[in-house]
Amino acid sequence: MPKPYSQDLRARVVAAVAGGLSRHAAAKHFKVSASSAIRWAQRWQETGEVAAKPTGGSTSPLAKHEAELLRLVEEKPDLTLDEFCAALKERKIATSRVSLHRFFVRHALRFKKNARQRAGAPRRGGSARTVAAGPTRP
């Protein structure tokens, strides 16, 4: 994602519009798109701010169920992602394998590899991998 325009440029465009220049003329003068000048002027009229809105920082829908998820991991560390999904579905928590995987990565939990499972015959039934605490990320 590209970086936002500087606050100084935004302020100069808005000041030009406030000084009587049309939004399109101000955009042409400062070499920005007309839509940017229009949005900046509208935001300044509505809120009095010209700074860029904050970006990123999304939160997981599973964050509000963190304690319950971690408790489930402690109770049944040998569940697979699909089994975790099924257990959460029983508890009326909607999720997917991907969101669960991201949750486990965020909390430094990883699936512990079982050497017997990898070395065994392809048709032999093996035990499920267990969840183990991994090294914390910086």
VOBA-1610 file (N, C-alpha, C; in pm, whole numbers, padded with zeros to 5 digits, always signed):
BEGIN
Met+00085-00117+00000Met+00000+00000+00000Met+00089+00124+00000Pro+00059+00221-00085Pro+00143+00341-00092Pro+00129+00426+00034Lys+00231+00507+00056Lys+00228+00596+00171Lys+00130+00710+00145Pro+00065+00762+00251Pro-00025+00875+00232Pro+00052+01003+00200Tyr-00017+01097+00136Tyr+00045+01226+00107Tyr+00077+01296+00240Ser+00175+01384+00238Ser+00216+01454+00359Ser+00104+01545+00408Gln+00108+01569+00536Gln+00006+01656+00596Gln+00023+01799+00546Asp+00148+01838+00518Asp+00175+01972+00466Asp+00106+01993+00331Leu+00119+01896+00241Leu+00055+01906+00110Leu-00097+01911+00124Arg-00149+01826+00209Arg-00294+01825+00232Arg-00342+01961+00282Ala-00267+02018+00376Ala-00305+02147+00434Ala-00299+02257+00328Arg-00198+02254+00240Arg-00187+02355+00136Arg-00301+02344+00034Val-00340+02223+00000Val-00453+02204-00093Val-00581+02256-00030Val-00605+02220+00095Val-00727+02265+00164Val-00726+02417+00180Ala-00610+02475+00210Ala-00601+02621+00224Ala-00629+02689+00090Ala-00584+02630-00019Ala-00612+02688-00152Ala-00761+02683-00182Val-00825+02572-00146Val-00971+02560-00167Val-01043+02661-00080Ala-01001+02676+00045Ala-01063+02772+00136Ala-01037+02916+00089Gly-00928+02936+00018Gly-00894+03069-00032Gly-00967+03106-00160Gly-01051+03017-00211Gly-01132+03052-00327Gly-01104+02971-00452Leu-01000+02892-00454Leu-00970+02809-00570Leu-01069+02691-00573Ser-01106+02648-00691Ser-01192+02530-00699Ser-01109+02407-00662Arg-01176+02300-00627Arg-01106+02178-00587Arg-01025+02121-00703His-01083+02127-00822His-01013+02077-00941His-00891+02164-00972Ala-00905+02296-00958Ala-00792+02386-00985Ala-00682+02367-00881Ala-00720+02349-00755Ala-00621+02325-00649Ala-00548+02193-00674Ala-00621+02092-00718Ala-00559+01963-00747Ala-00459+01976-00861Lys-00497+02049-00964Lys-00408+02068-01079Lys-00284+02147-01038His-00302+02251-00957His-00192+02335-00913His-00090+02255-00830Phe-00138+02169-00741Phe-00049+02093-00652Phe-00016+01954-00706Lys-00061+01926-00828Lys-00031+01799-00896Lys-00073+01676-00817Val-00199+01680-00769Val-00261+01564-00706Val-00391+01536-00781Ser-00449+01421-00756Ser-00574+01390-00826Ser-00688+01476-00774Ala-00785+01500-00860Ala-00901+01580-00820Ala-00978+01511-00709Ser-00988+01378-00716Ser-01063+01305-00612Ser-00996+01321-00475Ser-00863+01326-00472Ser-00794+01347-00344Ser-00825+01486-00289Ala-00817+01587-00374Ala-00847+01723-00329Ala-00990+01734-00280Ile-01083+01669-00349Ile-01224+01673-00309Ile-01242+01606-00172Arg-01181+01487-00154Arg-01193+01415-00027Arg-01131+01494+00088Trp-01013+01554+00065Trp-00947+01630+00170Trp-01030+01751+00210Ala-01086+01820+00111Ala-01169+01937+00141Ala-01296+01897+00215Gln-01358+01787+00174Gln-01478+01739+00242Gln-01446+01701+00386Arg-01336+01630+00406Arg-01299+01590+00541Arg-01270+01712+00628Trp-01205+01812+00571Trp-01176+01933+00647Trp-01305+02005+00686Gln-01403+02010+00593Gln-01530+02075+00624Gln-01608+01998+00730Glu-01601+01864+00727Glu-01678+01782+00822Glu-01613+01773+00959Thr-01481+01756+00963Thr-01414+01730+01091Thr-01313+01836+01131Gly-01270+01919+01037Gly-01167+02018+01067Gly-01027+01959+01065Glu-01012+01837+01016Glu-00882+01771+01009Glu-00842+01746+00865Val-00712+01748+00840Val-00662+01716+00707Val-00565+01598+00712Ala-00531+01551+00830Ala-00435+01440+00845Ala-00492+01312+00786Ala-00403+01224+00742Ala-00445+01095+00688Ala-00507+01009+00799Lys-00603+00930+00761Lys-00664+00839+00857Lys-00566+00728+00889Pro-00573+00671+01010Pro-00481+00563+01044Pro-00505+00441+00955Thr-00398+00369+00927Thr-00409+00250+00844Thr-00370+00127+00923Gly-00415+00010+00875Gly-00380-00118+00937Gly-00444-00136+01072Gly-00389-00229+01148Gly-00436-00252+01283Gly-00566-00329+01292Ser-00589-00422+01202Ser-00711-00499+01210Ser-00707-00592+01331Thr-00823-00626+01382Thr-00831-00716+01495Thr-00904-00842+01454Ser-00870-00949+01516Ser-00930-01078+01485Ser-01065-01090+01554Pro-01164-01150+01488Pro-01292-01174+01554Pro-01277-01275+01668Leu-01169-01352+01667Leu-01146-01450+01773Leu-01088-01386+01899Ala-01049-01259+01893Ala-00987-01192+02008Ala-01081-01191+02129Lys-01210-01176+02104Lys-01304-01172+02219Lys-01326-01310+02280His-01282-01415+02211His-01294-01552+02263His-01159-01610+02301Glu-01061-01523+02322Glu-00924-01565+02347Glu-00913-01660+02467Ala-00974-01624+02579Ala-00963-01706+02700Ala-01021-01845+02676Glu-01134-01851+02609Glu-01198-01979+02582Glu-01114-02066+02488Leu-01055-02003+02386Leu-00969-02077+02293Leu-00846-02132+02363Leu-00781-02050+02443Leu-00661-02094+02513Leu-00693-02203+02613Arg-00809-02196+02677Arg-00852-02300+02770Arg-00875-02431+02695Leu-00935-02423+02576Leu-00959-02542+02494Leu-00826-02606+02452Val-00726-02523+02420Val-00594-02575+02383Val-00532-02649+02501Glu-00547-02594+02622Glu-00492-02660+02740Glu-00563-02791+02768Glu-00695-02794+02751Glu-00772-02915+02778Glu-00745-03024+02676Lys-00739-02986+02548Lys-00724-03084+02441Lys-00616-03038+02342Pro-00488-03054+02379Pro-00382-03004+02293Pro-00360-03086+02166Asp-00422-03204+02155Asp-00398-03290+02040Asp-00502-03274+01929Leu-00587-03173+01936Leu-00688-03152+01833Leu-00624-03093+01706Thr-00679-03128+01593Thr-00636-03069+01467Thr-00712-02938+01446Leu-00674-02862+01346Leu-00744-02736+01319Leu-00892-02762+01288Asp-00920-02867+01210Asp-01059-02900+01179Asp-01137-02937+01305Glu-01073-03009+01396Glu-01140-03047+01521Glu-01160-02924+01610Phe-01063-02831+01609Phe-01083-02706+01683Phe-01202-02630+01626Cys-01212-02624+01494Cys-01326-02556+01429Cys-01457-02619+01472Ala-01462-02752+01473Ala-01585-02823+01511Ala-01620-02795+01658Ala-01518-02797+01745Ala-01542-02770+01887Ala-01592-02628+01908Leu-01539-02534+01832Leu-01584-02395+01845Leu-01723-02377+01786Lys-01755-02452+01682Lys-01888-02444+01622Lys-01993-02492+01723Glu-01960-02596+01800Glu-02050-02643+01905Glu-02074-02535+02010Arg-01974-02451+02031Arg-01985-02342+02129Arg-02037-02213+02066Lys-02088-02225+01944Lys-02149-02111+01870Lys-02048-02000+01839Ile-01923-02040+01812Ile-01821-01945+01772Ile-01786-01975+01627Ala-01821-01884+01537Ala-01794-01903+01394Ala-01648-01871+01365Thr-01582-01961+01295Thr-01441-01942+01261Thr-01404-02028+01141Ser-01279-02016+01099Ser-01228-02097+00989Ser-01090-02148+01027Arg-01040-02242+00948Arg-00907-02296+00974Arg-00801-02185+00965Val-00817-02096+00868Val-00718-01990+00847Val-00715-01895+00967Ser-00832-01853+01013Ser-00833-01760+01126Ser-00781-01826+01253Leu-00808-01956+01270Leu-00753-02027+01385Leu-00601-02037+01375His-00551-02068+01256His-00406-02076+01238His-00341-01942+01271Arg-00398-01832+01223Arg-00344-01699+01254Arg-00349-01670+01404Phe-00456-01712+01469Phe-00469-01694+01614Phe-00356-01768+01686Phe-00333-01895+01645Phe-00227-01973+01709Phe-00090-01912+01684Val-00064-01861+01565Val+00064-01797+01535Val+00081-01672+01621Arg-00026-01592+01633Arg-00020-01470+01713Arg+00011-01499+01859His-00036-01614+01909His-00016-01650+02049His+00099-01748+02067Ala+00186-01758+01967Ala+00306-01843+01972Ala+00272-01989+02001Leu+00161-02036+01949Leu+00125-02178+01958Leu+00144-02237+01820Arg+00206-02354+01816Arg+00229-02416+01687Arg+00202-02564+01698Phe+00183-02627+01584Phe+00160-02770+01584Phe+00293-02841+01595Lys+00302-02926+01695Lys+00424-03001+01719Lys+00427-03119+01623Lys+00538-03135+01554Lys+00550-03244+01459Lys+00579-03374+01533Asn+00520-03480+01486Asn+00538-03610+01545Asn+00623-03692+01448Ala+00743-03733+01489Ala+00835-03804+01400Ala+00775-03934+01351Arg+00701-04004+01435Arg+00639-04131+01393Arg+00536-04107+01285Gln+00468-03996+01293Gln+00365-03966+01194Gln+00428-03945+01056Arg+00544-03879+01050Arg+00609-03854+00923Arg+00677-03979+00869Ala+00734-04064+00955Ala+00810-04180+00911Ala+00722-04302+00884Gly+00600-04301+00932Gly+00512-04417+00919Gly+00468-04442+00776Ala+00411-04561+00756Ala+00359-04596+00625Ala+00245-04503+00590Pro+00226-04472+00459Pro+00124-04375+00420Pro-00017-04415+00458Arg-00045-04544+00464Arg-00183-04588+00496Arg-00202-04617+00644Arg-00099-04608+00718Arg-00108-04637+00861Arg-00171-04518+00933Gly-00264-04541+01020Gly-00327-04432+01096Gly-00233-04383+01203Gly-00210-04255+01207Gly-00121-04197+01308Gly-00199-04110+01403Ser-00135-04070+01508Ser-00201-03982+01603Ser-00197-03839+01549Ala-00287-03758+01596Ala-00294-03618+01553Ala-00179-03540+01614Arg-00136-03438+01544Arg-00030-03351+01597Arg-00087-03271+01714Thr-00001-03241+01808Thr-00046-03165+01925Thr+00002-03021+01913Val-00066-02933+01985Val-00029-02793+01987Val+00072-02771+02099Ala+00180-02704+02069Ala+00283-02676+02168Ala+00320-02530+02164Ala+00364-02479+02276Ala+00407-02339+02281Ala+00537-02326+02204Gly+00542-02229+02116Gly+00662-02207+02037Gly+00737-02086+02088Pro+00848-02057+02026Pro+00923-01939+02069Pro+00843-01813+02039Thr+00853-01717+02127Thr+00779-01593+02108Thr+00845-01510+02000Arg+00764-01440+01924Arg+00816-01355+01818Arg+00844-01216+01872Pro+00943-01149+01815Pro+00975-01013+01863Pro+00867-00914+01828
//
